[in-house]
Amino acid sequence: MGFEEDLGLVGNQYQIAISVFFITYCITEVPSNLLIKKIGPNYFLPTITIGWGIIASCTAACQDFTGLVVVRLLLGVVEAGLMPGLILYLTMFYTRWHLGVRTALLFCASPLAGVLGGLIAYGVEHMDGTAGLRAWRWLMIIEGAPTILVGIAAYFVLPAPPEKASFLSRSERCLLLAVHRSESGQTASEQQFHWKDVVAGLKDWQVWLMCITGFGNGIMIYGFSTFLPTIIKAIGNWDAGQTQALTVPVYATGVIVYLIMARISDRIQQRGLLATTFNMIAVVGYGMLIANHSAALSYAGCFVIAIGLYTGNGLPLAWLPANKPRWAKKAYTIAMFGAFVNMGGCSVPFLFKTEDGPKYTTAYAVSMGLITVGCAIMLGLSCYYRHMNKRRAMGWEDWRMAGKTEEAIDAMGDDSPRFQYQP
């Protein structure tokens, strides 16, 4: 669409412009999630959505590299709080037993948007020169404007938290709050913001291990979604429209399998083992791409990656908040994990180098290695949670409650001997 030529981008300036977005995204993600309680999700989330749409549309006005970098940095600030904020928002209404399907519906919006965005981009190519604007400028406007409208609409349709939700009757609000508070670590006091919980999150080795997993997940998610059209185009003689069309069944397969597995995950209350299994399926898919024996095998490898990627990367979004009941620690954990996912995304433009395309053997190998490390971590955590649940069920951790009041025991959160981890 002439994007790089119009802005006079040279060398690796395009990769830099793409990556700087993740700098402010990663920096802002944790503060955004900690602010959501104070401001109110029904105000905070629509506001940053509108900001996202406005700034994304402003990309159409960029004239050079400097302007593009400024817009990308600002975009990272407003976009950072949306995904972790939405996950945190879901935990207000749903217990940890029911988060799998809900987070899956949220996570699946990304690949579906990727499909729609690709088809829109193909159509917008034919608008080049309309009203004196290049096609890529029209694309920024067309994709940004609906986001603004959605944000405005969200002010009127997004419910307030359960204790203030107007669509619930008084008895329904009381019942929902009672259900949440029946879970260990969900008392009224523990659902308020406390800085000590943020500090506890910083010191929690489980959080840091999952962040390492998140970094590998970020490379896999952003690498696959960004370069899937390039991969498909390289294995056959297709034009841009056909290439975009061939991405649809790949995304659709991954989404359908993920939704099914999310439902099963909720039913059997297993997250870690399922996420590990499906991430290893993605490793097999990358191996098929590296082998590159035929176009059919490579295309099949894309399906295998999609099947493993969305389930393997999506289930941790329900797993993390399930095991951190105290509000501020939960908010910090979700956001910190997201920050590391996006740190992985930041490295994608440099890992998937143009000169390595379309095979990207090095990038695939790195992805396989990081995914394998992540699988080992998740498997280890799942086994640890099972071990601790057994110890707590048998009373071997009851000594931690000695001398404590009932209120103090509840306030221990995931450290409480009464708390059962979700493996």
C-alpha positions as CSV (number, residue, x, y, z in Angstrom):
1,M,0.0,0.0,0.0
2,G,3.1,2.3,-0.1
3,F,3.3,2.8,3.7
4,E,7.0,2.6,4.0
5,E,7.6,4.6,0.8
6,D,5.2,7.4,1.7
7,L,6.8,7.9,5.2
8,G,10.3,7.6,3.8
9,L,11.2,4.6,6.1
10,V,14.7,3.2,5.5
11,G,16.7,0.4,7.0
12,N,15.0,-1.1,10.1
13,Q,12.9,2.0,10.8
14,Y,9.7,0.0,10.1
15,Q,10.7,-2.6,12.7
16,I,11.5,0.1,15.2
17,A,8.2,1.8,14.6
18,I,6.3,-1.4,15.2
19,S,8.3,-2.3,18.3
20,V,8.2,1.0,20.1
21,F,4.5,0.4,20.6
22,F,5.3,-2.4,23.0
23,I,7.6,-0.2,25.1
24,T,4.8,2.0,26.4
25,Y,2.4,-0.9,26.3
26,C,4.5,-3.0,28.7
27,I,5.3,0.0,31.0
28,T,1.6,1.1,31.2
29,E,0.0,-2.3,31.6
30,V,0.4,-2.8,35.3
31,P,-0.5,0.8,36.4
32,S,-3.6,0.6,34.2
33,N,-4.8,-2.6,35.8
34,L,-4.2,-1.2,39.3
35,L,-6.2,2.0,38.4
36,I,-9.3,0.2,37.1
37,K,-10.8,-0.4,40.6
38,K,-10.5,3.2,41.6
39,I,-11.9,4.7,38.4
40,G,-14.4,2.0,37.7
41,P,-14.2,-0.5,34.8
42,N,-17.4,0.8,33.2
43,Y,-15.7,4.2,32.8
44,F,-12.1,3.2,32.4
45,L,-12.5,0.6,29.7
46,P,-14.7,2.7,27.3
47,T,-12.3,5.7,27.8
48,I,-9.2,3.9,26.7
49,T,-11.1,2.2,23.8
50,I,-12.1,5.7,22.5
51,G,-8.5,6.9,22.9
52,W,-7.3,3.8,21.1
53,G,-9.6,4.5,18.1
54,I,-8.7,8.2,18.0
55,I,-4.9,7.6,18.1
56,A,-5.1,4.7,15.6
57,S,-7.0,6.9,13.2
58,C,-4.3,9.6,13.6
59,T,-1.8,7.2,12.1
60,A,-3.4,8.3,8.8
61,A,-2.0,11.8,9.3
62,C,1.6,10.6,9.8
63,Q,4.1,12.1,7.4
64,D,7.5,10.7,8.5
65,F,9.2,8.3,10.8
66,T,9.1,10.6,13.9
67,G,5.4,11.1,13.6
68,L,4.8,7.4,13.3
69,V,6.9,6.7,16.4
70,V,5.0,9.3,18.4
71,V,1.7,7.8,17.4
72,R,2.8,4.2,18.1
73,L,4.1,5.2,21.6
74,L,0.7,6.9,22.4
75,L,-1.2,3.9,21.1
76,G,0.7,1.7,23.5
77,V,-0.4,3.8,26.4
78,V,-4.1,3.6,25.7
79,E,-4.2,0.0,24.4
80,A,-2.2,-1.5,27.3
81,G,-5.1,-1.5,29.8
82,L,-7.8,-3.0,27.6
83,M,-7.0,-6.8,27.5
84,P,-5.9,-7.2,31.2
85,G,-8.7,-4.9,32.2
86,L,-11.3,-6.9,30.5
87,I,-10.0,-10.1,32.1
88,L,-10.0,-8.5,35.5
89,Y,-13.5,-7.2,34.8
90,L,-14.7,-10.8,34.0
91,T,-13.5,-11.9,37.4
92,M,-15.9,-9.5,39.0
93,F,-18.9,-11.3,37.7
94,Y,-17.7,-14.9,37.3
95,T,-16.1,-17.3,39.8
96,R,-12.8,-18.9,38.9
97,W,-14.7,-22.1,38.0
98,H,-16.4,-20.4,35.1
99,L,-13.6,-18.2,33.6
100,G,-12.4,-20.7,31.0
101,V,-15.2,-20.1,28.4
102,R,-15.5,-16.4,29.2
103,T,-11.8,-15.6,28.7
104,A,-11.9,-17.8,25.6
105,L,-14.6,-15.7,24.0
106,L,-12.6,-12.6,24.8
107,F,-9.3,-14.1,23.5
108,C,-10.9,-15.4,20.3
109,A,-11.8,-11.9,19.3
110,S,-8.2,-11.3,18.4
111,P,-7.8,-14.0,15.6
112,L,-11.3,-13.1,14.4
113,A,-10.3,-9.5,14.2
114,G,-7.2,-10.6,12.3
115,V,-9.2,-12.3,9.7
116,L,-11.6,-9.4,9.3
117,G,-8.7,-6.9,9.3
118,G,-7.0,-8.8,6.5
119,L,-10.1,-8.9,4.4
120,I,-10.7,-5.2,5.0
121,A,-7.1,-4.4,4.0
122,Y,-7.6,-6.3,0.8
123,G,-10.7,-4.3,0.0
124,V,-9.1,-1.0,0.9
125,E,-6.4,-1.5,-1.6
126,H,-8.9,-0.6,-4.2
127,M,-9.5,2.8,-2.5
128,D,-6.0,4.0,-3.3
129,G,-6.2,7.6,-4.4
130,T,-9.8,8.1,-3.3
131,A,-10.2,11.7,-2.0
132,G,-6.4,12.1,-2.5
133,L,-5.5,9.6,0.2
134,R,-3.3,6.5,-0.1
135,A,-4.9,3.2,0.6
136,W,-3.0,2.7,3.9
137,R,-4.3,6.0,5.2
138,W,-7.8,4.9,4.5
139,L,-7.1,1.7,6.3
140,M,-6.1,3.5,9.5
141,I,-9.3,5.6,9.4
142,I,-11.6,2.8,8.6
143,E,-10.2,0.5,11.3
144,G,-10.0,3.3,13.9
145,A,-13.5,4.9,13.5
146,P,-15.5,1.8,14.5
147,T,-13.3,1.5,17.7
148,I,-14.3,5.0,18.7
149,L,-18.0,4.2,18.2
150,V,-17.7,1.0,20.2
151,G,-16.1,2.9,23.0
152,I,-18.8,5.5,23.1
153,A,-21.5,2.8,23.0
154,A,-19.7,1.0,25.9
155,Y,-20.4,3.9,28.2
156,F,-24.0,3.1,28.0
157,V,-24.0,-0.7,27.8
158,L,-21.0,-1.9,29.9
159,P,-22.4,-2.7,33.4
160,A,-20.9,-1.3,36.6
161,P,-19.3,-3.8,39.0
162,P,-21.7,-6.2,40.7
163,E,-22.2,-4.2,43.9
164,K,-23.5,-1.3,41.7
165,A,-24.8,-3.1,38.6
166,S,-28.2,-1.6,37.7
167,F,-29.2,-4.6,35.5
168,L,-29.2,-6.8,38.7
169,S,-31.9,-6.6,41.3
170,R,-30.8,-6.0,44.9
171,S,-31.2,-9.7,45.8
172,E,-29.3,-10.7,42.7
173,R,-26.4,-8.4,43.6
174,C,-26.3,-9.8,47.1
175,L,-26.4,-13.4,45.8
176,L,-23.5,-12.7,43.3
177,L,-21.4,-11.1,46.0
178,A,-22.1,-13.9,48.4
179,V,-21.0,-16.5,45.8
180,H,-17.7,-14.7,45.3
181,R,-17.1,-14.2,49.1
182,S,-17.7,-17.9,49.7
183,E,-14.4,-18.6,47.9
184,S,-11.3,-18.4,50.0
185,G,-9.6,-15.0,49.8
186,Q,-12.7,-13.2,48.4
187,T,-13.9,-11.3,51.5
188,A,-14.8,-7.6,51.2
189,S,-11.6,-6.4,52.6
190,E,-9.4,-8.6,50.4
191,Q,-11.2,-7.3,47.3
192,Q,-10.1,-3.7,48.0
193,F,-6.8,-2.3,46.8
194,H,-3.8,-2.9,49.1
195,W,-0.2,-2.0,48.1
196,K,1.0,-5.0,50.2
197,D,-0.7,-7.3,47.7
198,V,1.2,-5.6,44.8
199,V,4.4,-6.2,46.7
200,A,3.4,-9.8,47.4
201,G,2.9,-10.2,43.6
202,L,6.4,-8.8,43.0
203,K,7.8,-11.4,45.4
204,D,5.7,-14.3,44.1
205,W,8.0,-16.9,42.3
206,Q,4.9,-18.4,40.6
207,V,4.1,-15.1,38.9
208,W,7.7,-14.7,37.6
209,L,7.7,-18.3,36.2
210,M,4.4,-17.6,34.4
211,C,5.9,-14.3,33.1
212,I,8.7,-16.4,31.5
213,T,6.0,-18.5,29.9
214,G,4.3,-15.3,28.7
215,F,7.3,-14.1,26.9
216,G,7.5,-17.2,24.8
217,N,3.7,-17.0,24.3
218,G,4.0,-13.5,23.0
219,I,6.6,-14.5,20.3
220,M,4.3,-17.3,19.2
221,I,1.1,-15.3,19.2
222,Y,2.4,-12.2,17.4
223,G,4.7,-14.0,15.1
224,F,2.0,-16.4,13.9
225,S,-0.7,-13.7,13.5
226,T,1.7,-11.3,11.8
227,F,3.4,-13.7,9.4
228,L,0.7,-16.2,8.6
229,P,-0.3,-14.5,5.3
230,T,3.4,-14.4,4.4
231,I,3.8,-18.1,5.2
232,I,0.7,-19.1,3.2
233,K,1.7,-17.0,0.2
234,A,5.1,-18.6,0.1
235,I,3.7,-22.1,-0.2
236,G,1.5,-21.4,-3.2
237,N,1.0,-19.1,-6.2
238,W,-1.8,-17.0,-4.7
239,D,-2.7,-13.3,-4.9
240,A,-3.4,-11.2,-1.8
241,G,-7.1,-11.9,-1.7
242,Q,-6.6,-15.7,-2.0
243,T,-3.9,-15.6,0.7
244,Q,-6.2,-13.8,3.1
245,A,-9.0,-16.2,2.3
246,L,-6.7,-19.2,3.1
247,T,-6.0,-17.8,6.6
248,V,-9.7,-18.0,7.5
249,P,-9.9,-21.8,7.9
250,V,-6.6,-21.8,9.9
251,Y,-7.9,-19.2,12.4
252,A,-11.4,-20.8,12.5
253,T,-10.0,-24.2,13.3
254,G,-7.9,-22.8,16.2
255,V,-10.8,-20.8,17.6
256,I,-13.3,-23.7,17.4
257,V,-10.9,-26.1,19.1
258,Y,-10.1,-23.5,21.8
259,L,-13.7,-22.9,22.6
260,I,-14.4,-26.6,22.9
261,M,-11.3,-27.1,25.2
262,A,-12.2,-24.1,27.3
263,R,-15.6,-25.7,27.9
264,I,-13.9,-28.9,28.9
265,S,-11.4,-27.1,31.0
266,D,-14.2,-25.4,33.0
267,R,-16.0,-28.8,33.4
268,I,-12.9,-30.7,34.7
269,Q,-11.3,-27.7,36.4
270,Q,-7.9,-28.3,34.7
271,R,-5.9,-25.5,33.2
272,G,-2.2,-26.2,33.4
273,L,-2.1,-29.7,31.9
274,L,-4.3,-28.7,29.0
275,A,-2.3,-25.6,28.3
276,T,0.9,-27.6,28.3
277,T,-0.5,-30.3,26.0
278,F,-1.7,-27.9,23.4
279,N,1.5,-25.8,23.5
280,M,3.4,-29.0,22.6
281,I,1.0,-29.5,19.7
282,A,2.0,-26.1,18.5
283,V,5.7,-27.2,18.7
284,V,4.8,-30.1,16.4
285,G,3.3,-27.6,14.0
286,Y,6.4,-25.4,13.9
287,G,8.4,-28.6,13.2
288,M,6.2,-29.2,10.2
289,L,7.0,-25.7,8.9
290,I,10.7,-26.2,9.4
291,A,10.6,-29.5,7.6
292,N,8.9,-27.7,4.6
293,H,8.6,-31.0,2.6
294,S,5.6,-29.8,0.6
295,A,3.1,-27.0,0.3
296,A,0.4,-29.3,1.7
297,L,2.5,-30.2,4.8
298,S,3.4,-26.6,5.5
299,Y,-0.3,-25.5,5.2
300,A,-1.2,-28.4,7.5
301,G,1.4,-27.2,9.9
302,C,-0.3,-23.8,10.1
303,F,-3.5,-25.6,11.2
304,V,-1.6,-27.6,13.9
305,I,0.0,-24.4,15.2
306,A,-3.4,-22.7,15.4
307,I,-4.9,-25.6,17.2
308,G,-2.1,-25.6,19.8
309,L,-1.6,-21.8,20.0
310,Y,-5.0,-20.5,21.0
311,T,-5.8,-23.2,23.6
312,G,-2.2,-23.2,25.0
313,N,-2.0,-19.5,25.2
314,G,-5.6,-18.7,26.1
315,L,-6.1,-21.0,29.1
316,P,-3.4,-19.3,31.3
317,L,-5.7,-16.2,31.1
318,A,-8.2,-18.1,33.2
319,W,-5.6,-19.9,35.2
320,L,-3.7,-16.9,36.6
321,P,-6.6,-15.0,38.2
322,A,-8.0,-18.3,39.6
323,N,-4.9,-18.8,41.8
324,K,-4.5,-15.2,43.0
325,P,-7.7,-14.4,45.0
326,R,-6.7,-11.1,46.5
327,W,-7.7,-8.2,44.2
328,A,-4.5,-6.2,43.9
329,K,-2.3,-9.3,43.6
330,K,-4.7,-10.6,40.9
331,A,-4.7,-7.3,39.0
332,Y,-0.9,-7.2,39.2
333,T,-0.4,-10.8,38.1
334,I,-2.7,-10.5,35.1
335,A,-1.0,-7.3,33.9
336,M,2.5,-8.5,34.5
337,F,1.9,-11.6,32.6
338,G,0.4,-9.5,29.8
339,A,3.5,-7.2,29.9
340,F,5.8,-10.2,29.3
341,V,3.6,-11.4,26.5
342,N,4.0,-8.1,24.8
343,M,7.7,-8.0,25.5
344,G,7.8,-11.2,23.4
345,G,5.7,-9.4,20.8
346,C,8.3,-6.6,20.8
347,S,11.0,-8.9,19.6
348,V,9.0,-10.4,16.8
349,P,9.9,-7.9,14.1
350,F,13.6,-8.5,14.7
351,L,13.2,-12.2,15.1
352,F,11.2,-12.7,11.9
353,K,13.8,-10.9,9.6
354,T,12.8,-10.1,6.1
355,E,15.9,-11.8,4.7
356,D,15.0,-15.0,6.5
357,G,11.5,-15.1,4.9
358,P,9.5,-16.9,3.9
359,K,10.9,-19.9,5.8
360,Y,11.9,-18.1,9.0
361,T,13.7,-21.2,10.2
362,T,15.6,-19.4,13.0
363,A,12.4,-17.7,14.3
364,Y,10.5,-21.1,14.3
365,A,13.3,-22.8,16.2
366,V,13.5,-20.0,18.8
367,S,9.7,-20.2,19.2
368,M,9.9,-24.0,19.6
369,G,12.5,-23.6,22.3
370,L,10.7,-21.0,24.3
371,I,7.4,-22.9,24.1
372,T,9.1,-26.0,25.4
373,V,10.5,-24.0,28.3
374,G,7.0,-22.6,29.0
375,C,5.5,-26.1,28.9
376,A,8.0,-27.3,31.5
377,I,7.1,-24.4,33.7
378,M,3.4,-24.9,33.4
379,L,3.7,-28.7,34.0
380,G,5.8,-28.0,37.0
381,L,3.4,-25.5,38.4
382,S,0.4,-27.8,37.8
383,C,2.2,-30.6,39.7
384,Y,3.1,-28.2,42.5
385,Y,-0.5,-27.1,42.9
386,R,-1.7,-30.6,43.1
387,H,1.0,-31.4,45.7
388,M,0.0,-28.3,47.8
389,N,-3.7,-29.1,47.5
390,K,-3.1,-32.6,48.9
391,R,-1.0,-31.2,51.8
392,R,-3.7,-28.6,52.6
393,A,-6.5,-31.2,52.4
394,M,-4.7,-33.5,54.8
395,G,-4.1,-30.7,57.3
396,W,-0.3,-30.6,56.9
397,E,-0.3,-26.8,56.4
398,D,-2.7,-26.0,59.2
399,W,0.2,-24.8,61.4
400,R,0.2,-21.7,59.3
401,M,-3.2,-20.7,60.9
402,A,-1.9,-21.0,64.5
403,G,-2.8,-17.9,66.5
404,K,-4.7,-16.3,63.7
405,T,-8.3,-15.1,63.7
406,E,-10.8,-16.3,61.0
407,E,-10.5,-12.9,59.4
408,A,-6.7,-13.1,59.3
409,I,-6.8,-16.7,57.8
410,D,-9.1,-15.5,55.0
411,A,-6.8,-12.5,54.4
412,M,-3.9,-14.9,53.6
413,G,-5.3,-15.3,50.1
414,D,-3.5,-18.1,48.2
415,D,-1.2,-18.6,51.1
416,S,-4.1,-19.8,53.3
417,P,-4.1,-23.5,54.1
418,R,-7.8,-23.4,53.2
419,F,-7.2,-22.2,49.7
420,Q,-7.2,-24.8,47.0
421,Y,-5.2,-24.1,43.9
422,Q,-6.6,-24.7,40.4
423,P,-4.1,-27.1,38.8
